[in-house]
Amino acid sequence: MAESMGGDVLGQVLQAVQGLSEQVKGLSNRMDKLEGRMDKLEGRMETQHEWLQRLGLEFMGTRDEVKQLRLEVQQSREEFQQAHKSLGADVQAARTELQLGIRQMHDRIDRNNDAVLLMVSGLQRNTTERFEPMEHRLKALEVR
């Protein structure tokens, strides 16, 4: 049961990590495209600056577009950071859950080991001495 619980937690962690990883990749690609567009527009702005007297309106439009792109890049960065924080929180929660499952599994193993040792020691005694102390020990284990 502990193995299946650990497997379920691990599966959930993997799904969360894969989902957030895809989001991060998408945001990263979007940021790359936006930065490329921004660089291209800034290059155009430099060229257009020379023609400012003739092309004043186009320059203003391009500048506004660059401002808009900068806002989009900033928004994408914030989304990326939020996705990164969310991934970290999900991984930490899964790690805590996995550690709890492992601790419970180790406790079960210890109890089973104690029970086996009691049974082995009981088998080494003669039959009349064995049953009463063994019952007390098993009850003590059950309480644990």
N, C-alpha and C positions, 0 to 999 in steps of 0.2 A: 504494500500500500504506500509505503514511504517513497518507493521508486516511482510509482505512478504520480504521486503528488509532486515530487521533484521534476518529473518529466512534464507534467502539466504547467508548472511554473516556468520551466525552461522554455516550453513551447510558447507560452504567453509572452515571455521576455523576447523571444526571437521574433514573434509577430509584431510586437510593439517596436522593436528596433528596426525591423524591415520597413514597417509603415512610415516611421519617422525618417528613416534613411531615404526613402523615396521622396518624401516631402522636402528634405534638405537638398537632395539632388536637383529636384525641380526648381527650388528657389535659387540654388547656385547657378543653374543654367540660365534662369531668368535674369539674375544679376549680371552674368557674363554678357548676355545679349544687350541688356540695358547699358552697361558700361561701354560696350562696343559702339552702340548707337550714340552715346554721349560723346565719346571721343571723336566720332565722325562729325557730329554736329559742331563740336568745338573747333574742329579743323575748318569746317565751312564758315564758322563765325570769323575766324582770322582772315580768311580770304575776302569775306563780305565786308569786313571793316574797311578795306581799301576802297570799296565802292559805296561807302556809306551815304554819300550825297545822292547817288542815283537809286540806291536800293534800301533806303532807310526803313521802310515798312517790313521788308523781308527780314532784315536784321532783327527788328523787334520781335517778329514772330518766331524766329529761330531762338532768340534768347529766352522767350517764354517757353518754348519747347524744351530747351535745355533745363530750365528751372523745373519744369514738370518731370522730366526724366530724373533729375536729382531727387525730387520728392519720391518718385517710384523706387529709386535705388535705396533711399533711406528706409522706406517702408519695407522693402524686401529684406534689408539687413535686420530690421526689427523682427520680422517674421522668422528669419533664420535663427536669430538669438532665442526667440520664444520656443521654436521647435527644439533647439539644442537644450534649453532648460527642461523642457517637457521630457525629452529623452533621458536626461540625467535623472529626473525624478522617477520615471518609470523603471529605470534600471535599478535605482536604489531600493524602490519598493519591492521589486522582484527579488533582489539580493536578500533583503530582510526576510521575505517569505521563504525563500529557499533555505536560509540559515535556520529558521525555525523548524522547517521540515526535517532538516538534517539532525538538529538537536533532538527532536522527537524520535527519529529513527534510532539514534544512538541510545536513547533511554530505553527503547523497546529491546534493542539488542542486549543491553546490560541486564535487563530483567529476565530475558530468555536465558542468557548465560548463567545467571544466578540460579534459575529454576533447574537447568540441566545439571549444574554442580550439585545442587541439593539432591536431585534424583540419583546421581552417581554415588554420592556419599551415602545415601539411603540404601542403595543396593549392596553396599559393602557391609552393612550391619546385618545382624540376623533379623529375622522377620518380626519378632516380638518387639524389638527396640525401635524398629524403623518407622512404623506407621504414625505413632503419636507425635514425635518431634517433627517429622516431615510435614504433617498437617499444620502444625504451628508455624513452621517456616513458610509454607505456601500461603497461609493467611497473611503473614507479615509482608510477603512479596506483593500480594494482591492489594494491600493497603498502600504500598509504595506506588 
